[in-house]
Each structure stands twice: as structure tokens, then as C-alpha cells.
């Protein structure tokens, strides 16, 4: 049996028409969407299918939808393929999806939690004017040095996600980010602002960290039934460290490169991205092109899973 890791994407994976094919094919996907709709108070499928940039860029709406997509895909792959992952990991918001699929939270708990997290982030955006940009085609150490130099001159900018060796996310106050963008352009890199995304994973979130911690401490959190690698420590989650991991993840960078490399060292045979699109698939290929990286949203993705994993096991 091949050793598989399920990975779950975060903000930026949402788009119009998400999961349209799976929704048409599967009663289980439709039931999961309906379950989420009843808990959220709006039609999840309608938001996914309707071209509405305002709704899809609103993190209070996109966060529970992204989580719902991951949970729906996890339920579907479990039912249809009977696969059991050796590990799970999620990028940023996707870590909450991984914890949900591993049984740490109920679906209802998770939806409420990510909505609360989004509300805290929106509050921080209003108070700090903080934003996030994705920076492409530059070594992360160069961005680290630039951010450090800018902080020494009084600017508030930090790396928030180490996505691959040549891609990072940077957060900061909007006027400081404008200066940062000019610097990275001179280095031959490019920067793209993430619409309506908050300055997650940075000290700009410190003012609301206490509220997140109090919310988490009031929750009932179960022991994960699968090994989940933390964005912050890059070590496995447990019932005991879950609150601290999520609080630290809120104000500290996502160490995605380190997490992926740690998983690869566990003799993993394949990664499967459970969610919309191929954002993490592309990042992992950039980290290690030798990895077998599989998607799930499209029928051709699922056919490849059958060929590479299911049929392989039977032969």
C-alpha cells in the first residue's frame, strides 16, 4: 500500500464554478454543501456557482466555503476510494480543514471557528490597514533581508508564508507594502496583492490573538486520528498542543517548505490535494519535482488517482 498525504489549500483557492463537476456527480458532495448551507445560513452552492467577486473575496464567506470544499472532498475520497492517509497537512486556513477531517473538530465547530477567525482578521485589516501580497521569482532569503532592512527603517513588513523556494507571501501596512513592491520589482521579482486578504501570520494580528486563544480554549478538541504536521512547528499536532499551534500560526509565518520537506522524509509516495484547483500541487512541484502530486477536483485528477494508487495496489 502506498503512503499518501492529504493536503488542503487555504485562501486564494476559491473561484467561481468550484466543484461544479463533483457537485453534479455526487450525492455526498451535495449533502455536504447542504449541511454547510444550513449551518451558515446561505446557499454554499449558489455562492460557488454565481460570479460574485465581492462574496468570494470576503474572507468571512470564502473561509467557510474553502473549508467545506476540503471536507466534501475528504468525505468523497474516503467513500469512493477507501484510501487512508498516512499524514495530513493544510496551508494556512487549510490546516483547520485538516484538523476537521482528522476528527479534532466537528464540521459545525470548524465552520464557526473559521468564521470567527475571519471576523478577527477583518477587524485587524480595518485597524492596521494591513494587506498581503504574493511574491514570485525571488529567493526567500532575499525577501527576508529586504523585510528586515525595511523594519529597521520603521516599516511594518514580514514574510507570512514560505510557499516554495521562489515564492513567499509578505504582509504589512498598505503604504509599507507599496514601498516593498517597488524594491522587489527592482530585484526582477513580481508581487501580486491578494484581494481582501488579511495580514495573517504576522505580528499585525497580535491585538486579536487573545480573542482567538480564548475561543479555542472554550472548544472541545479531540485527539487527531491521523498525523497532521503543523504550519508553525512543522511537527505533529496533538490534542494538547492544538490551541497553542493555532494561536502561533495566527501570528507566525506558515513554514510550508519545511513542512513539505519533513513529510517527504517520511517516505511518502504521493500527495493528494483535497480542495479547489492545484495551488498546492504546483508549490510542491516547485519544492521537489520528483514528488507524485495529485489533484482531486476534476475527473481526470481522480482517474489518475485510480491509475497511480488504486490499480497499482491491486496489481
Kinemage of the C-alpha trace (Angstrom):
@kinemage 1
@onewidth
@group {chain A} dominant
@subgroup {mainchain}
@vectorlist {calphas} color= white
{ca unk a 1} P 0.000 0.000 0.000
{ca unk a 2} L 1.363 3.402 -0.957
{ca unk a 3} L 1.852 6.032 1.738
{ca unk a 4} L -0.282 9.089 0.977
{ca unk a 5} L -0.507 12.591 2.388
{ca unk a 6} L -3.688 14.647 2.037
{ca unk a 7} L -3.101 18.382 1.748
{ca unk a 8} L -5.694 21.152 1.988
{ca unk a 9} L -5.406 24.620 0.413
{ca unk a 10} L -6.222 27.932 2.060
{ca unk a 11} L -7.209 31.413 0.928
{ca unk a 12} L -6.817 32.120 -2.771
{ca unk a 13} L -8.124 28.733 -3.907
{ca unk a 14} L -11.717 29.971 -4.207
{ca unk a 15} L -13.148 30.815 -7.626
{ca unk a 16} L -16.464 30.781 -9.480
{ca unk a 17} L -17.602 27.319 -10.530
{ca unk a 18} L -15.724 25.452 -7.808
{ca unk a 19} L -16.562 21.734 -7.624
{ca unk a 20} L -19.272 22.038 -10.292
{ca unk a 21} L -18.388 18.624 -11.753
{ca unk a 22} L -18.236 16.809 -8.410
{ca unk a 23} L -21.432 18.513 -7.272
{ca unk a 24} L -23.295 17.152 -10.293
{ca unk a 25} L -21.846 13.663 -9.881
{ca unk a 26} L -22.053 13.015 -6.154
{ca unk a 27} L -24.901 12.909 -3.656
{ca unk a 28} L -22.320 13.066 -0.866
{ca unk a 29} L -20.873 16.346 -2.177
{ca unk a 30} L -24.370 17.820 -2.496
{ca unk a 31} L -25.273 16.656 1.017
{ca unk a 32} L -22.102 18.232 2.442
{ca unk a 33} L -22.858 21.533 0.695
{ca unk a 34} L -26.418 21.422 2.035
{ca unk a 35} L -25.186 20.630 5.541
{ca unk a 36} L -22.871 23.638 5.428
{ca unk a 37} L -25.598 25.866 3.963
{ca unk a 38} L -27.960 25.060 6.828
{ca unk a 39} L -25.286 25.891 9.403
{ca unk a 40} L -24.057 29.049 7.647
{ca unk a 41} L -27.448 30.469 6.702
{ca unk a 42} L -26.747 30.896 2.981
{ca unk a 43} L -26.595 28.644 -0.077
{ca unk a 44} L -22.987 27.488 -0.427
{ca unk a 45} L -23.548 26.005 -3.880
{ca unk a 46} L -25.117 29.214 -5.117
{ca unk a 47} L -22.135 31.269 -3.916
{ca unk a 48} L -19.726 28.840 -5.591
{ca unk a 49} L -21.563 28.852 -8.915
{ca unk a 50} L -22.517 32.535 -9.121
{ca unk a 51} L -19.991 35.025 -10.423
{ca unk a 52} L -19.787 37.301 -7.417
{ca unk a 53} L -16.295 38.630 -6.749
{ca unk a 54} L -17.480 40.561 -3.705
{ca unk a 55} L -18.712 37.440 -1.922
{ca unk a 56} L -15.811 35.221 -2.971
{ca unk a 57} L -13.238 37.816 -1.877
{ca unk a 58} L -14.943 38.338 1.509
{ca unk a 59} L -12.927 36.140 3.888
{ca unk a 60} L -15.930 35.756 6.214
{ca unk a 61} L -17.648 33.914 3.338
{ca unk a 62} L -14.703 32.369 1.485
{ca unk a 63} L -13.173 30.837 4.643
{ca unk a 64} L -16.099 28.509 5.494
{ca unk a 65} L -16.584 27.728 1.799
{ca unk a 66} L -12.944 26.670 1.390
{ca unk a 67} L -13.252 24.512 4.496
{ca unk a 68} L -16.486 22.984 3.162
{ca unk a 69} L -14.799 22.088 -0.138
{ca unk a 70} L -11.982 20.304 1.679
{ca unk a 71} L -14.342 18.387 3.967
{ca unk a 72} L -16.534 17.427 0.991
{ca unk a 73} L -13.527 16.157 -0.977
{ca unk a 74} L -12.245 14.221 2.042
{ca unk a 75} L -15.621 12.550 2.554
{ca unk a 76} L -15.824 11.711 -1.151
{ca unk a 77} L -12.333 10.199 -1.474
{ca unk a 78} L -12.935 8.174 1.700
{ca unk a 79} L -16.233 6.810 0.397
{ca unk a 80} L -15.229 6.216 -3.220
{ca unk a 81} L -11.616 5.053 -2.942
{ca unk a 82} L -11.342 3.793 0.643
{ca unk a 83} L -7.913 5.410 0.912
{ca unk a 84} L -6.367 6.076 4.319
{ca unk a 85} L -3.724 8.802 4.506
{ca unk a 86} L -0.531 8.376 6.473
{ca unk a 87} L -0.364 12.140 7.043
{ca unk a 88} L -2.306 15.353 6.522
{ca unk a 89} L -1.287 18.993 6.253
{ca unk a 90} L -3.044 22.205 5.361
{ca unk a 91} L -1.730 25.532 4.147
{ca unk a 92} L -2.851 28.379 6.446
{ca unk a 93} L -6.672 28.106 6.568
{ca unk a 94} L -6.258 24.586 5.148
{ca unk a 95} L -4.779 23.485 8.465
{ca unk a 96} L -8.234 23.962 10.004
{ca unk a 97} L -9.657 21.699 7.289
{ca unk a 98} L -7.045 19.038 8.019
{ca unk a 99} L -7.871 19.163 11.733
{ca unk a 100} L -11.572 18.813 10.934
{ca unk a 101} L -11.034 15.816 8.661
{ca unk a 102} L -8.829 14.217 11.333
{ca unk a 103} L -11.666 14.470 13.855
{ca unk a 104} L -10.288 17.245 16.094
{ca unk a 105} L -13.329 19.444 15.394
{ca unk a 106} L -16.855 18.674 14.287
{ca unk a 107} L -17.887 20.221 10.968
{ca unk a 108} L -20.099 22.697 12.832
{ca unk a 109} L -17.310 23.628 15.239
{ca unk a 110} L -14.908 24.202 12.347
{ca unk a 111} L -17.316 26.379 10.352
{ca unk a 112} L -17.985 28.544 13.397
{ca unk a 113} L -14.271 28.737 14.179
{ca unk a 114} L -13.104 29.845 10.735
{ca unk a 115} L -15.872 32.441 10.607
{ca unk a 116} L -14.701 33.805 13.960
{ca unk a 117} L -11.093 33.786 12.717
{ca unk a 118} L -12.181 35.740 9.632
{ca unk a 119} L -14.014 38.305 11.778
{ca unk a 120} L -10.859 38.867 13.833
{ca unk a 121} L -8.858 39.259 10.628
{ca unk a 122} L -11.308 41.790 9.199
{ca unk a 123} L -11.102 43.761 12.432
{ca unk a 124} L -7.303 43.807 12.125
{ca unk a 125} L -7.483 44.901 8.484
{ca unk a 126} L -9.601 47.895 9.468
{ca unk a 127} L -7.376 48.833 12.415
{ca unk a 128} L -3.981 48.413 10.724
{ca unk a 129} L -4.739 48.742 7.003
{ca unk a 130} L -2.787 45.523 6.654
{ca unk a 131} L -2.691 43.556 3.401
{ca unk a 132} L -0.960 40.522 1.877
{ca unk a 133} L 0.994 40.124 -1.365
{ca unk a 134} L 2.360 37.022 -3.074
{ca unk a 135} L 5.938 37.476 -4.262
{ca unk a 136} L 7.181 35.382 -7.198
{ca unk a 137} L 10.580 34.508 -8.660
{ca unk a 138} L 12.865 35.545 -5.833
{ca unk a 139} L 14.815 33.621 -3.210
{ca unk a 140} L 13.180 33.765 0.183
{ca unk a 141} L 16.406 34.848 1.915
{ca unk a 142} L 16.463 37.983 -0.242
{ca unk a 143} L 12.921 38.820 0.833
{ca unk a 144} L 13.845 38.153 4.471
{ca unk a 145} L 16.744 40.591 4.187
{ca unk a 146} L 14.593 43.230 2.488
{ca unk a 147} L 11.855 42.952 5.137
{ca unk a 148} L 14.445 43.201 7.920
{ca unk a 149} L 16.026 46.298 6.362
{ca unk a 150} L 12.602 47.911 5.944
{ca unk a 151} L 11.640 47.172 9.566
{ca unk a 152} L 14.874 48.805 10.690
{ca unk a 153} L 13.743 51.932 8.837
{ca unk a 154} L 10.360 51.889 10.589
{ca unk a 155} L 8.226 49.926 8.104
{ca unk a 156} L 5.925 47.074 9.135
{ca unk a 157} L 6.529 44.202 6.678
{ca unk a 158} L 7.053 40.482 7.326
{ca unk a 159} L 7.140 37.219 5.409
{ca unk a 160} L 3.905 35.434 6.277
{ca unk a 161} L 4.191 32.242 4.187
{ca unk a 162} L 7.177 30.339 2.850
{ca unk a 163} L 5.367 28.726 -0.080
{ca unk a 164} L 8.314 27.446 -2.125
{ca unk a 165} L 11.954 28.285 -2.631
{ca unk a 166} L 10.997 31.046 -5.074
{ca unk a 167} L 7.619 32.164 -3.715
{ca unk a 168} L 6.626 33.781 -0.432
{ca unk a 169} L 3.750 35.848 0.906
{ca unk a 170} L 4.501 39.170 2.574
{ca unk a 171} L 2.178 41.189 4.790
{ca unk a 172} L 2.314 44.711 6.084
{ca unk a 173} L 0.585 48.052 6.236
{ca unk a 174} L -0.556 49.077 2.768
{ca unk a 175} L 1.716 52.110 2.489
{ca unk a 176} L 4.710 49.973 3.528
{ca unk a 177} L 3.753 47.224 1.084
{ca unk a 178} L 3.741 49.804 -1.733
{ca unk a 179} L 7.378 50.572 -0.903
{ca unk a 180} L 8.181 46.854 -0.653
{ca unk a 181} L 6.677 46.191 -4.097
{ca unk a 182} L 8.982 48.770 -5.672
{ca unk a 183} L 12.012 47.115 -4.078
{ca unk a 184} L 11.162 43.587 -5.232
{ca unk a 185} L 10.393 44.805 -8.744
{ca unk a 186} L 13.924 46.182 -8.898
{ca unk a 187} L 15.149 42.693 -7.978
{ca unk a 188} L 13.347 41.258 -11.031
{ca unk a 189} L 10.575 39.709 -8.946
{ca unk a 190} L 6.832 40.337 -9.154
{ca unk a 191} L 4.253 40.903 -6.442
{ca unk a 192} L 0.510 40.309 -6.630
{ca unk a 193} L -1.862 41.589 -3.979
{ca unk a 194} L -4.409 39.133 -2.606
{ca unk a 195} L -7.850 40.705 -2.767
{ca unk a 196} L -9.358 41.382 0.660
{ca unk a 197} L -6.920 39.041 2.388
{ca unk a 198} L -5.830 39.995 5.884
{ca unk a 199} L -2.273 40.234 7.259
{ca unk a 200} L -2.437 36.679 8.624
{ca unk a 201} L 0.643 35.011 10.131
{ca unk a 202} L 2.290 38.227 11.264
{ca unk a 203} L 2.643 40.461 14.342
{ca unk a 204} L -0.132 42.677 12.909
{ca unk a 205} L -2.542 40.042 14.260
{ca unk a 206} L -1.215 40.317 17.828
{ca unk a 207} L -4.001 42.613 19.015
{ca unk a 208} L -6.686 39.936 18.453
{ca unk a 209} L -4.666 36.840 19.367
{ca unk a 210} L -6.114 36.785 22.888
{ca unk a 211} L -9.636 36.546 21.477
{ca unk a 212} L -8.680 33.604 19.255
{ca unk a 213} L -6.970 31.842 22.145
{ca unk a 214} L -9.984 32.297 24.431
{ca unk a 215} L -12.315 30.961 21.724
{ca unk a 216} L -10.123 27.888 21.154
{ca unk a 217} L -9.752 27.188 24.866
{ca unk a 218} L -13.538 27.136 25.180
{ca unk a 219} L -13.822 24.460 22.476
{ca unk a 220} L -13.794 20.692 22.882
{ca unk a 221} L -10.871 19.447 20.793
{ca unk a 222} L -10.320 15.723 20.176
{ca unk a 223} L -7.085 13.848 19.507
{ca unk a 224} L -6.396 13.728 15.731
{ca unk a 225} L -6.925 10.309 14.171
{ca unk a 226} L -4.167 10.994 11.633
{ca unk a 227} L -0.756 12.676 11.917
{ca unk a 228} L -1.076 16.357 10.973
{ca unk a 229} L 2.026 18.488 10.544
{ca unk a 230} L 1.787 21.990 11.997
{ca unk a 231} L 2.376 25.095 9.858
{ca unk a 232} L 4.179 26.706 12.767
{ca unk a 233} L 6.334 23.985 14.350
{ca unk a 234} L 6.299 21.597 11.345
{ca unk a 235} L 5.757 18.857 13.938
{ca unk a 236} L 2.681 16.674 14.541
{ca unk a 237} L -0.460 18.006 16.188
{ca unk a 238} L -1.891 16.568 19.377
{ca unk a 239} L -4.925 17.387 21.483
{ca unk a 240} L -2.610 19.076 23.972
{ca unk a 241} L -0.771 21.376 21.544
{ca unk a 242} L -3.655 22.260 19.199
{ca unk a 243} L -4.583 25.566 20.839
{ca unk a 244} L -1.001 26.800 21.016
{ca unk a 245} L -0.271 25.694 17.431
{ca unk a 246} L -3.268 27.575 16.025
{ca unk a 247} L -2.562 30.693 18.095
{ca unk a 248} L 1.068 30.711 16.980
{ca unk a 249} L 0.054 30.068 13.372
{ca unk a 250} L -2.112 33.203 13.560
{ca unk a 251} L 0.879 35.471 14.233
{ca unk a 252} L 3.825 33.493 12.774
{ca unk a 253} L 4.773 32.538 9.206
{ca unk a 254} L 3.470 29.393 7.536
{ca unk a 255} L 6.524 27.159 7.146
{ca unk a 256} L 5.145 25.283 4.158
{ca unk a 257} L 8.507 24.426 2.584
{ca unk a 258} L 9.795 22.945 5.849
{ca unk a 259} L 6.519 21.060 6.414
{ca unk a 260} L 6.565 19.520 2.934
{ca unk a 261} L 10.224 18.536 3.212
{ca unk a 262} L 9.545 16.946 6.597
{ca unk a 263} L 6.688 14.905 5.109
{ca unk a 264} L 8.809 13.854 2.136
{ca unk a 265} L 11.417 12.495 4.548
{ca unk a 266} L 8.736 10.127 5.913
{ca unk a 267} L 8.983 8.108 2.664
{ca unk a 268} L 5.706 9.409 1.259
{ca unk a 269} L 4.687 8.077 -2.145
{ca unk a 270} L 2.103 10.690 -3.119
{ca unk a 271} L 0.378 13.917 -2.122
{ca unk a 272} L -3.314 14.443 -2.914
{ca unk a 273} L -4.692 17.986 -2.843
{ca unk a 274} L -8.257 17.936 -1.499
{ca unk a 275} L -9.870 21.215 -2.423
{ca unk a 276} L -10.256 23.551 -5.342
{ca unk a 277} L -7.592 23.788 -8.022
{ca unk a 278} L -3.909 22.924 -7.946
{ca unk a 279} L -2.281 25.688 -5.903
{ca unk a 280} L -0.503 23.326 -3.515
{ca unk a 281} L 0.241 20.828 -6.262
{ca unk a 282} L 2.235 23.495 -8.089
{ca unk a 283} L 4.015 24.624 -4.917
{ca unk a 284} L 5.090 21.084 -4.022
{ca unk a 285} L 6.407 20.504 -7.532
{ca unk a 286} L 8.456 23.672 -7.082
{ca unk a 287} L 9.808 22.348 -3.758
{ca unk a 288} L 10.557 18.832 -5.054
{ca unk a 289} L 9.776 17.992 -8.712
{ca unk a 290} L 10.219 14.270 -8.035
{ca unk a 291} L 7.081 14.084 -5.848
{ca unk a 292} L 3.942 12.424 -7.156
{ca unk a 293} L 1.375 15.183 -6.704
{ca unk a 294} L -2.287 14.509 -7.489
{ca unk a 295} L -5.365 16.719 -7.587
{ca unk a 296} L -8.958 15.738 -6.920
{ca unk a 297} L -11.421 18.324 -8.222
{ca unk a 298} L -11.541 17.201 -11.866
{ca unk a 299} L -12.451 13.783 -13.243
{ca unk a 300} L -9.038 13.447 -14.886
{ca unk a 301} L -7.467 14.024 -11.469
{ca unk a 302} L -9.490 11.225 -9.922
{ca unk a 303} L -8.763 8.911 -12.858
{ca unk a 304} L -5.057 9.457 -12.234
{ca unk a 305} L -5.524 8.588 -8.551
{ca unk a 306} L -7.135 5.323 -9.593
{ca unk a 307} L -4.312 4.514 -12.024
{ca unk a 308} L -1.445 5.532 -9.733
{ca unk a 309} L -2.751 4.362 -6.349
{ca unk a 310} L -5.791 2.083 -6.505
{ca unk a 311} L -4.978 -0.032 -9.546
{ca unk a 312} L -1.304 -0.118 -8.520
{ca unk a 313} L -2.239 -1.638 -5.158
{ca unk a 314} L -4.319 -4.350 -6.807
{ca unk a 315} L -1.651 -5.408 -9.287
